Amino acid sequence: MHDDSIIGLVAIILIFGLPFYIAKLVVEGRRERRAQAHAPENWAVLDQAQVQARRLEERIDHLERILDEDAPGWRSRAAR
């Protein structure tokens, strides 16, 4: 009889406790992801990426100017 009550108690804990524990983990994970999304390190990485993108744009513009001088009409040939 004593074993039946322990099994029943464990079953009740699993039935009600496990879903609450899983829900708690999900909520904590969401909070952590939101906090990481607004972390200063992420903004620094985005700033670096923006600087790099600007540099690449300048390089492309410079190369296009060189091609315009050296090979006029290259744009129309590349579009074909």
C-alpha positions as CSV (number, residue, x, y, z in Angstrom):
1,M,0.0,0.0,0.0
2,H,2.9,2.3,0.8
3,D,4.4,1.8,-2.7
4,D,1.1,2.7,-4.4
5,S,1.0,6.1,-2.6
6,I,4.6,6.9,-3.6
7,I,3.8,6.0,-7.2
8,G,0.7,8.1,-7.1
9,L,2.6,11.1,-5.7
10,V,5.3,10.8,-8.4
11,A,2.6,10.6,-11.1
12,I,0.9,13.7,-9.8
13,I,4.2,15.6,-9.6
14,L,5.1,14.5,-13.2
15,I,1.7,15.3,-14.6
16,F,1.5,18.8,-13.0
17,G,5.1,19.7,-12.3
18,L,6.7,18.8,-15.6
19,P,4.6,21.1,-17.8
20,F,5.2,24.0,-15.5
21,Y,8.9,23.3,-15.5
22,I,9.0,23.2,-19.3
23,A,7.0,26.4,-19.5
24,K,9.5,28.1,-17.1
25,L,12.4,27.0,-19.3
26,V,10.7,28.3,-22.4
27,V,10.0,31.7,-20.8
28,E,13.6,32.0,-19.4
29,G,15.0,31.2,-22.9
30,R,12.9,33.9,-24.5
31,R,14.0,36.4,-21.9
32,E,17.6,35.5,-22.4
33,R,17.3,35.8,-26.2
34,R,15.7,39.2,-25.9
35,A,18.4,40.4,-23.5
36,Q,21.1,39.2,-25.9
37,A,19.5,40.9,-28.8
38,H,19.9,44.2,-27.1
39,A,23.4,43.6,-25.7
40,P,26.0,46.2,-26.4
41,E,28.3,43.6,-28.0
42,N,25.8,43.0,-30.7
43,W,25.5,46.7,-31.5
44,A,29.3,46.9,-31.7
45,V,29.3,44.0,-34.2
46,L,26.6,45.7,-36.2
47,D,28.6,48.9,-36.3
48,Q,31.6,47.1,-37.5
49,A,29.6,45.4,-40.2
50,Q,28.2,48.7,-41.3
51,V,31.7,50.3,-41.5
52,Q,32.9,47.3,-43.6
53,A,29.9,47.5,-45.9
54,R,30.7,51.2,-46.5
55,R,34.3,50.4,-47.3
56,L,33.3,47.7,-49.8
57,E,30.8,50.1,-51.4
58,E,33.6,52.6,-51.9
59,R,35.9,50.0,-53.4
60,I,33.2,48.9,-55.8
61,D,32.5,52.5,-56.8
62,H,36.3,53.1,-57.3
63,L,36.6,49.9,-59.5
64,E,33.6,50.9,-61.6
65,R,35.1,54.3,-62.2
66,I,38.4,52.6,-63.3
67,L,36.4,50.3,-65.6
68,D,34.4,53.2,-67.0
69,E,37.7,54.9,-68.0
70,D,39.6,51.8,-69.3
71,A,36.7,49.9,-70.9
72,P,33.8,52.1,-71.9
73,G,30.7,50.2,-72.4
74,W,31.5,47.4,-70.0
75,R,28.2,47.8,-68.3
76,S,26.2,47.1,-71.4
77,R,28.4,44.0,-72.2
78,A,28.0,42.7,-68.7
79,A,24.2,43.1,-68.8
80,R,23.9,40.7,-71.8
